[in-house]
């Protein structure tokens, strides 16, 4: 007998979620330095900065220690090159 399959009526605990969340506390601290929390400008900036970070283009990557560690880890990963014929 194999693994149970979802029937669409219930969600299995071990099934993969399509929406994996993203959150960075360091990003929040930089946002708090840039704008005052609770203002409309802060809310707009939150959306912009988190979208940038989700797309691997964080606006604070030059000064962020977390980004530096992540970049160092990824530098050891081999890259598959594509050949054009």
RAVENWO-V786994 format. One record per residue. RES is the residue in one small letter. OMEGA is omega in whole degrees, 0 to 359 (none if undefined). BURIAL is # if it has 9 or more other C-alpha atoms within 8 Angstrom, else .. Layout:
res:RES omega:OMEGA burial:BURIAL
res:RES omega:OMEGA burial:BURIAL
This chain:
res:x omega:182 burial:.
res:x omega:179 burial:.
res:x omega:178 burial:.
res:x omega:178 burial:.
res:x omega:178 burial:.
res:x omega:178 burial:.
res:x omega:180 burial:.
res:x omega:180 burial:.
res:x omega:178 burial:.
res:x omega:178 burial:.
res:x omega:178 burial:.
res:x omega:184 burial:.
res:x omega:184 burial:.
res:x omega:179 burial:.
res:x omega:182 burial:.
res:x omega:177 burial:.
res:x omega:180 burial:.
res:x omega:183 burial:.
res:x omega:176 burial:.
res:x omega:184 burial:.
res:x omega:177 burial:.
res:x omega:176 burial:.
res:x omega:178 burial:.
res:x omega:181 burial:.
res:x omega:178 burial:.
res:x omega:177 burial:.
res:x omega:178 burial:#
res:x omega:180 burial:.
res:x omega:176 burial:.
res:x omega:176 burial:#
res:x omega:179 burial:#
res:x omega:176 burial:#
res:x omega:186 burial:.
res:x omega:181 burial:.
res:x omega:178 burial:#
res:x omega:182 burial:.
res:x omega:178 burial:.
res:x omega:180 burial:.
res:x omega:177 burial:.
res:x omega:179 burial:.
res:x omega:178 burial:.
res:x omega:180 burial:#
res:x omega:178 burial:#
res:x omega:180 burial:.
res:x omega:177 burial:#
res:x omega:181 burial:#
res:x omega:182 burial:.
res:x omega:185 burial:.
res:x omega:179 burial:#
res:x omega:176 burial:#
res:x omega:177 burial:.
res:x omega:182 burial:#
res:x omega:178 burial:#
res:x omega:180 burial:#
res:x omega:177 burial:.
res:x omega:179 burial:.
res:x omega:184 burial:.
res:x omega:181 burial:#
res:x omega:183 burial:.
res:x omega:186 burial:.
res:x omega:180 burial:#
res:x omega:182 burial:.
res:x omega:185 burial:.
res:x omega:179 burial:#
res:x omega:179 burial:.
res:x omega:178 burial:.
res:x omega:179 burial:.
res:x omega:178 burial:#
res:x omega:180 burial:.
res:x omega:180 burial:.
res:x omega:180 burial:.
res:x omega:179 burial:.
res:x omega:183 burial:.
res:x omega:182 burial:.
res:x omega:179 burial:.
res:x omega:182 burial:.
res:x omega:179 burial:.
res:x omega:181 burial:.
res:x omega:177 burial:.
res:x omega:179 burial:.
res:x omega:179 burial:.
res:x omega:177 burial:.
res:x omega:177 burial:.
res:x omega:178 burial:.
res:x omega:none burial:.
